């Protein structure tokens, strides 16, 4: 049977006897020593009462509480007298009561359990209880220290929810994700997409040497591990290469490798994407572009050839013309056709089928014009200052015709009777504007000559072409003739 607990009155009566106020049990000579020890005990008790943990002293014989700390009273809401009338099993969760039986049956001297304790108001406090049996003056007691783990459980719940959310995002990613050890390449984690990508179960994936799959036949494990070390120092790397699944199927994979910090270690995170369809589409596009490029080159070649045929026909026809003025008209027409044919020739010879290098074009055009008009005249010097400019067909053809007309005029009219002279061509670009300057130091144009209203077919053509380019043209008559044309390159 459990022994009757001490009441407050009995406790104070015993205390009076201990400190020497009762002469029947102790002599007054013991009073100072007992008083000191009692003070020490009361100080120790005060420290226990202020502890954040609830502390219980359990009488193993009666199975009831022999004493409790003040913190236990505050946390659970019972007084000490109420605790002393209770058994520990009345406080803990019924589902975990069986866990403390080995302690009372002598099967163990200490244990730790996680349970909840019933408060006086009916609520429950989750706690972790450490229990150990002790011997006081030949009597068996158990000391139980209970710690409120409400905050810890909330943190654990939040952590678990966070991990579940991470796992959901990790596994739900449309790309395969691998977490690999930086130094060894061993697999730390792998998502469901990566497993599907390589035809593996998760368990198989955790024991798969992905470095072998990544390396293929081109690299060794050592090469890949060195590559990992470089990524840690220099940053993420993106590559596209052939790789294989477990069953040997080859596919194109895009690997995005980066070094990530997880806890206190560095790891390689590999994001893998199957780009086989994209790669095949790119190959088809490249093949189609190559086919169109060949076709476009052939078109430019044929246009150039057709224009050459027209030029040859004009040349043949001019042989039957006896009037020198008419023959000159045929010659001018032939040069214009050749200027256009030269653009198409440069295009099919170029790697860029949409634009030509205009400086190279001008060099070829000048050779043709000097051969046509200044053959045998070494006293006319051509100076060029042309920036490297790429022009589209829509701009190159009218611009080439403008140069053809103005240089032809200079060669025909600026240096009469074998006069020596200089022709200058300067082409520059600034603020998306192309500036074309064509000048000569020949006899020049009359002061009252208006090139805008000229009856000359060549100058009429120049004005129309400048208008087509949405440009502007101006004339200077100082020491010869200088035309300046400005237009947009695009």
KAQUI-V957037 format. One record per run of one state. SS is the DSSP state (A for helix, B for strand, O for the rest). FROM is the first residue (numbers start at 1). LEN is the number of residues. If there is no record, write none. Layout:
# KAQUI-V957037
ss=[SS,SS]
from=[FROM,FROM]
len=[LEN,LEN]
This chain:
# KAQUI-V957037
ss=[O,A,O,A,O,B,O,B,O,A,O,A,O,B,A,O,B,O,A,O,B,O,B,O,B,O,A,O,B,O,B,O,A,O,A,O,A,O,A,O,B,O,B,O,B,O,A,O,A,O,B,A,O,B,O,B,A,O,A,O,B,O,B,O,A,O,A,O,B,O,B,O]
from=[1,8,19,28,50,54,60,64,69,70,77,80,85,87,88,91,92,93,94,105,110,119,124,137,139,149,150,173,176,182,187,191,192,199,202,207,210,216,221,235,237,245,250,263,265,275,276,319,324,350,355,358,374,380,387,390,393,415,416,419,421,431,433,441,451,454,457,469,472,477,481,489]
len=[7,11,9,22,4,6,4,5,1,7,3,5,2,1,3,1,1,1,11,5,9,5,13,2,10,1,23,3,6,5,4,1,7,3,5,3,6,5,14,2,8,5,13,2,10,1,43,5,26,5,3,16,6,7,3,3,22,1,3,2,10,2,8,10,3,3,12,3,5,4,8,2]
